[in-house]
Amino acid sequence: MKNIFNIEDLKNKAQKRVPKMFYEYADSGSWNQETYFANQKDFGKIKFRQRVGIDIEERSLSKKFMGQKVSIPVALAPTGLCGMQHRDGEILAAQASEEFGVPFTLSTMSICSIEDVAENTTKPFWFQLYVMKDKKFMSQLLERAQNAGCKVLQITMDLNILGQRHVDVRNGLSAPPKFQLSHIQQIISRPRWALGMLRAKRHFFGNVVGHAEGVTDSGALWSWIGEQFDARFSWDDLDWLRNQWNGKIILKGILDADDAEIAARLGYDGIVVSNHGGRQLDGAISSISALPNIVDKVGKKMEVYMDGGIRSGQDVCKALCMGAQGVLIGRSFLYGLGAYGKKGVTKCLEIMRESLDESLGFLGENNVQDLGRNNILYKSYNEGFLD
Ligand SMILES: Cc1cc2nc3c(=O)[nH]c(=O)nc-3n(C[C@H](O)[C@H](O)[C@H](O)COP(=O)(O)O)c2cc1C
């Protein structure tokens, strides 16, 4: 993998290898994409305190996520249609994660099914649930995930209505998808991707087709999806889900300290401070700027993760300094997957590891568990983090 040094390199390669509509599906945010861009940009407002004259020979990057040892404090975020970035994308990303020693999260809206991923991996992965109106389907889905050995459930809290992403509408990728002649041209201009797809295990949402009532083909699938997101969903409905799950539960998509307090009061195991990678409420604050207030309120009561805009180990390091237990990465691994399949996901994780390790050393620290606000210079949100 010559000349791949950072996530931007993987991104450029992915753009050349993945058909435009699927590449843009990953590389976009909702509406004016303000929040999407802010997620990355706000990391630049945090500066490290470099320290010297300290023995930094024995550095350790390992931590525990939900009681499970991780080689670096990074997990793969749930991403729908992951299997459209590369043939069997979910299986390959899960295998790369397992070999690297970090959790992989399978999305409800994955192409490969829970069973496909379980059959091709040896350790438990995490599962993400979108709350849907069809309770029978959700109940069966949770049962399937538990039968597959999943012990950690992420419940996504910030998608009971869908933020509009203009590129998806333009590309005919909204529900129901609209076939365009340009799709053929996009696909034949990416022969490696297209040939791979001919050998792919699946091409449609594997957790849904053949499982949800009446969804046996792609036509029925899209109308089912369109009807399923539940705008009536509230905190009270979580109890029902909780009773169906034996393992740990992390609530994903928390951006406000008041909501984090509710999650802590209700006794959930963790939260992910997240704005869905800038794909939902455009104009919401970046995840990294939301993080410190939330950590201050609930960090002692539950594990606080964050995602959004992580493109390097330096970003991971900053999030840890701000008090995150760890981070989730979305697009960074998707670019690796689109560029080189499983090897690209491994490369993404190696980039994260090497740049995190280097940052840790320059801060004069030997263990990621010791990182704190004393290692950075930043203004709190109330002091004008966003200025
Ligand atoms: C292409 C794509 C698909 C996504 N699908 C899901 C999903 O199915 N479920 C979910 O909870 N979040 C989903 N997300 C949000 C991610 O889990 C995560 O919050 C976000 O990608 C983090 O931002 P980052 O991509 O800048 O790392 C998706 C994000 C992307 C980019």
The ligand as a Tripos MOL2 file, in Angstrom:
@<TRIPOS>MOLECULE
LIG
   31    33     1     0     0
SMALL
NO_CHARGES

@<TRIPOS>ATOM
      1 C1        -22.1370    6.1730    5.5450 C.3       1 LIG1
      2 C2        -22.5680    6.2600    6.9800 C.ar      1 LIG1
      3 C3        -23.5850    5.4240    7.4290 C.ar      1 LIG1
      4 C4        -23.9920    5.4870    8.7580 C.ar      1 LIG1
      5 N1        -24.9420    4.6080    9.2230 N.ar      1 LIG1
      6 C5        -25.2560    4.5970   10.5440 C.ar      1 LIG1
      7 C6        -26.1270    3.5870   11.0630 C.ar      1 LIG1
      8 O1        -26.5820    2.7210   10.3410 O.2       1 LIG1
      9 N2        -26.4200    3.6510   12.3830 N.ar      1 LIG1
     10 C7        -25.9100    4.6250   13.2220 C.ar      1 LIG1
     11 O2        -26.2190    4.6310   14.4140 O.2       1 LIG1
     12 N3        -25.0460    5.5470   12.7400 N.ar      1 LIG1
     13 C8        -24.7060    5.5490   11.4390 C.ar      1 LIG1
     14 N4        -23.8050    6.4590   10.9740 N.ar      1 LIG1
     15 C9        -23.1540    7.3760   11.9310 C.3       1 LIG1
     16 C10       -21.8800    6.7300   12.4930 C.3       1 LIG1
     17 O3        -22.1930    5.6650   13.3430 O.3       1 LIG1
     18 C11       -21.0360    7.7440   13.2680 C.3       1 LIG1
     19 O4        -21.8440    8.3620   14.2330 O.3       1 LIG1
     20 C12       -20.3820    8.7850   12.3860 C.3       1 LIG1
     21 O5        -19.9640    8.2070   11.1730 O.3       1 LIG1
     22 C13       -19.1810    9.4060   13.0810 C.3       1 LIG1
     23 O6        -18.6060   10.3980   12.3080 O.3       1 LIG1
     24 P1        -17.3280   10.1710   11.3730 P.3       1 LIG1
     25 O7        -17.8150    9.4690   10.1500 O.co2     1 LIG1
     26 O8        -16.8650   11.5570   11.0940 O.co2     1 LIG1
     27 O9        -16.3290    9.3370   12.1340 O.co2     1 LIG1
     28 C14       -23.3870    6.4310    9.6440 C.ar      1 LIG1
     29 C15       -22.3760    7.2600    9.1740 C.ar      1 LIG1
     30 C16       -21.9520    7.1760    7.8570 C.ar      1 LIG1
     31 C17       -20.8470    8.0700    7.3940 C.3       1 LIG1
@<TRIPOS>BOND
     1     1     2 1
     2     2     3 ar
     3     2    30 ar
     4     3     4 ar
     5     4     5 ar
     6     4    28 ar
     7     5     6 ar
     8     6     7 ar
     9     6    13 1
    10     7     8 2
    11     7     9 ar
    12     9    10 ar
    13    10    11 2
    14    10    12 ar
    15    12    13 ar
    16    13    14 ar
    17    14    15 1
    18    14    28 ar
    19    15    16 1
    20    16    17 1
    21    16    18 1
    22    18    19 1
    23    18    20 1
    24    20    21 1
    25    20    22 1
    26    22    23 1
    27    23    24 1
    28    24    25 2
    29    24    26 1
    30    24    27 1
    31    28    29 ar
    32    29    30 ar
    33    30    31 1
@<TRIPOS>SUBSTRUCTURE
     1 LIG1         1 GROUP 0 **** ****
